[in-house]
Amino acid sequence: MHIVRFADCPPSPWKNGGGITRQLLIRPAAANLDDFALRVSVADVDSDGPFSRFDGIDRTLTLLEGGSLQLQRDGAPLATLQTDSPLLHFNGEWPISSQRLAGKVRDFNIMTRRSQCHHRAERLALAGSLTLAHDGPLLLFVAQGGAVTVNSDGASDTLQPFDLLWLEQAGTLQLHSDRASQLLLAHVVFAGERSDGDA
């Protein structure tokens, strides 16, 4: 059970220099922006402009804080994101530009290199206790709400909002929160592996 504290993640410039991001997780651990298989980050969008381009990458994006973020692809409307919008899945090759409609926003981003792995992300509402069985690597991110207690194979810890849990192996995860919380889950399958949900 690998836990990443948001408070421990230093800010760094976007790949294209147009904003600030905090990298929560990268795999392999020694990878960089040109050769990662998996990368998870939280970005502060302080200005309008283009997204960084990532060839060969599949992306999932959702808004965590702030007002609306309008996205365009090749100048045509793609989506308008709010904190309760569906997760947006898109290709890193697409020329995406963004415009903030109500000031600064913060977003959560998952990227996987499609030649090496893929991911399936979803929202999960938690109020009380829940047990999750997962058949492979799993990401869990606390997007909104209160503290979440996590227990996996006898190891227990507490996640605060914007903290990340990374589980490398299949297993059972027990969750508990005294407040209504919103989690983001991503099941990750690396090349050569297979999950029960694969066709």
C-alpha positions as CSV (number, residue, x, y, z in Angstrom):
1,M,0.0,0.0,0.0
2,H,1.7,3.2,-1.3
3,I,0.3,6.5,-0.1
4,V,1.1,9.8,-1.6
5,R,0.4,13.0,0.5
6,F,-0.6,15.9,-1.7
7,A,1.1,18.3,0.8
8,D,4.4,16.5,0.1
9,C,4.2,17.0,-3.7
10,P,6.1,20.1,-4.9
11,P,4.7,22.2,-7.8
12,S,6.5,22.1,-11.2
13,P,5.9,23.7,-14.6
14,W,3.7,22.0,-17.2
15,K,5.4,20.3,-20.1
16,N,4.6,23.3,-22.3
17,G,5.2,25.9,-19.5
18,G,1.6,27.1,-19.4
19,G,0.7,26.2,-15.8
20,I,1.7,24.4,-12.6
21,T,1.3,20.7,-11.8
22,R,1.9,18.5,-8.9
23,Q,3.0,14.9,-9.8
24,L,1.5,12.4,-7.4
25,L,2.7,9.2,-9.1
26,I,4.8,8.1,-12.0
27,R,5.6,4.5,-13.1
28,P,8.3,3.4,-13.7
29,A,9.4,5.3,-10.7
30,A,12.5,6.6,-12.5
31,A,10.5,7.7,-15.6
32,N,10.2,11.2,-16.9
33,L,7.6,13.0,-19.1
34,D,8.9,11.3,-22.3
35,D,8.9,7.6,-21.2
36,F,6.4,7.1,-18.4
37,A,3.8,4.2,-18.5
38,L,1.6,5.8,-15.9
39,R,1.4,9.3,-14.5
40,V,-1.1,10.9,-12.1
41,S,-1.1,14.6,-11.3
42,V,-3.1,17.6,-10.0
43,A,-2.8,20.8,-12.0
44,D,-3.6,24.5,-11.2
45,V,-5.0,26.2,-14.3
46,D,-4.3,29.9,-13.8
47,S,-4.6,31.0,-17.4
48,D,-6.3,30.1,-20.7
49,G,-4.3,28.4,-23.4
50,P,-3.2,25.0,-24.9
51,F,-2.7,21.8,-23.1
52,S,0.6,20.0,-23.3
53,R,0.7,17.4,-26.1
54,F,1.4,13.8,-25.1
55,D,1.7,11.5,-28.1
56,G,0.7,7.8,-27.5
57,I,-1.0,8.7,-24.2
58,D,-4.6,8.1,-23.1
59,R,-5.9,10.7,-20.6
60,T,-8.7,11.1,-18.1
61,L,-9.4,14.5,-16.7
62,T,-11.8,15.9,-14.1
63,L,-12.2,19.2,-12.3
64,L,-11.5,19.3,-8.5
65,E,-12.0,22.9,-7.6
66,G,-13.2,26.2,-9.1
67,G,-15.7,27.1,-11.7
68,S,-16.1,25.8,-15.2
69,L,-13.3,24.9,-17.6
70,Q,-14.3,24.9,-21.3
71,L,-12.2,22.7,-23.6
72,Q,-11.8,22.8,-27.3
73,R,-10.3,20.4,-29.8
74,D,-9.1,22.0,-33.1
75,G,-11.1,25.1,-32.2
76,A,-14.4,23.1,-31.8
77,P,-16.2,22.6,-28.5
78,L,-15.2,19.4,-26.8
79,A,-16.5,19.6,-23.2
80,T,-17.3,22.1,-20.4
81,L,-16.1,20.6,-17.1
82,Q,-17.4,21.4,-13.7
83,T,-16.7,19.5,-10.4
84,D,-19.7,17.2,-10.9
85,S,-19.2,16.6,-14.6
86,P,-18.5,13.1,-16.0
87,L,-14.9,12.2,-16.3
88,L,-13.4,13.2,-19.6
89,H,-11.4,10.6,-21.6
90,F,-9.3,11.8,-24.6
91,N,-6.1,11.2,-26.6
92,G,-3.0,13.0,-25.6
93,E,-2.3,13.7,-29.3
94,W,-5.4,15.9,-29.6
95,P,-4.8,19.6,-29.8
96,I,-6.7,20.7,-26.7
97,S,-7.1,24.3,-25.5
98,S,-8.8,25.5,-22.4
99,Q,-10.7,28.6,-21.2
100,R,-11.7,29.3,-17.6
101,L,-15.2,30.6,-17.3
102,A,-15.1,31.6,-13.7
103,G,-11.5,32.1,-12.6
104,K,-8.8,29.7,-11.4
105,V,-9.5,25.9,-11.4
106,R,-7.7,22.8,-10.3
107,D,-7.9,19.5,-12.1
108,F,-7.0,15.8,-11.7
109,N,-5.3,14.0,-14.5
110,I,-4.5,10.3,-15.2
111,M,-2.2,9.4,-18.2
112,T,-1.2,6.0,-19.4
113,R,0.9,5.1,-22.4
114,R,-1.3,2.9,-24.6
115,S,1.6,0.8,-25.8
116,Q,2.4,-0.2,-22.2
117,C,-0.8,-0.1,-20.2
118,H,-4.3,1.3,-20.0
119,H,-6.7,2.5,-17.3
120,R,-10.4,2.6,-16.5
121,A,-11.4,5.4,-14.2
122,E,-14.7,6.1,-12.4
123,R,-16.2,8.1,-9.6
124,L,-17.2,6.5,-6.3
125,A,-19.4,8.1,-3.6
126,L,-18.5,7.0,0.0
127,A,-20.5,7.6,3.1
128,G,-19.8,5.0,5.8
129,S,-18.0,1.8,5.0
130,L,-17.3,-0.1,1.8
131,T,-15.3,-3.1,0.7
132,L,-13.8,-3.2,-2.8
133,A,-12.2,-6.3,-4.4
134,H,-9.8,-5.4,-7.2
135,D,-8.1,-7.8,-9.6
136,G,-5.0,-5.8,-10.4
137,P,-3.3,-2.4,-9.7
138,L,-5.6,0.2,-8.3
139,L,-5.5,4.0,-7.9
140,L,-7.7,5.7,-5.3
141,F,-7.8,9.5,-4.9
142,V,-9.9,11.5,-2.4
143,A,-11.4,14.2,-4.5
144,Q,-13.9,15.8,-2.1
145,G,-15.2,15.3,1.5
146,G,-13.5,14.2,4.6
147,A,-10.8,11.8,5.7
148,V,-11.0,8.3,4.4
149,T,-9.6,5.3,6.4
150,V,-8.2,2.6,4.1
151,N,-7.3,-1.0,5.1
152,S,-5.5,-3.4,2.7
153,D,-4.2,-6.8,3.8
154,G,-4.0,-5.7,7.4
155,A,-2.2,-2.4,6.7
156,S,-4.3,0.7,7.7
157,D,-3.9,4.4,7.1
158,T,-5.9,7.6,6.6
159,L,-6.2,9.6,3.4
160,Q,-7.0,13.4,3.5
161,P,-8.6,15.2,0.5
162,F,-6.2,15.1,-2.5
163,D,-4.1,12.2,-1.1
164,L,-3.6,9.2,-3.3
165,L,-3.4,5.5,-2.6
166,W,-1.6,3.2,-5.1
167,L,-2.0,-0.6,-4.8
168,E,0.3,-2.7,-7.0
169,Q,-1.3,-6.0,-6.5
170,A,-4.8,-7.5,-6.6
171,G,-6.6,-7.7,-3.2
172,T,-9.4,-6.4,-1.1
173,L,-9.6,-2.8,0.1
174,Q,-11.8,-1.6,3.0
175,L,-12.8,2.0,3.1
176,H,-14.5,4.1,5.7
177,S,-15.5,7.8,6.0
178,D,-17.6,9.6,8.6
179,R,-18.4,12.2,6.0
180,A,-19.8,12.0,2.5
181,S,-16.7,11.8,0.3
182,Q,-16.1,11.5,-3.4
183,L,-13.4,9.2,-4.6
184,L,-11.8,8.7,-8.0
185,L,-10.8,5.1,-8.8
186,A,-8.7,3.9,-11.7
187,H,-8.0,0.2,-12.5
188,V,-4.7,-0.1,-14.3
189,V,-3.6,-3.0,-16.6
190,F,0.0,-3.1,-17.7
191,A,1.1,-4.9,-20.9
192,G,1.2,-8.7,-20.4
193,E,-1.4,-8.6,-17.6
194,R,-5.1,-9.2,-17.9
195,S,-8.0,-8.2,-15.7
196,D,-11.3,-10.0,-15.5
197,G,-13.0,-7.0,-17.2
198,D,-10.8,-7.3,-20.4
199,A,-12.4,-8.6,-23.5
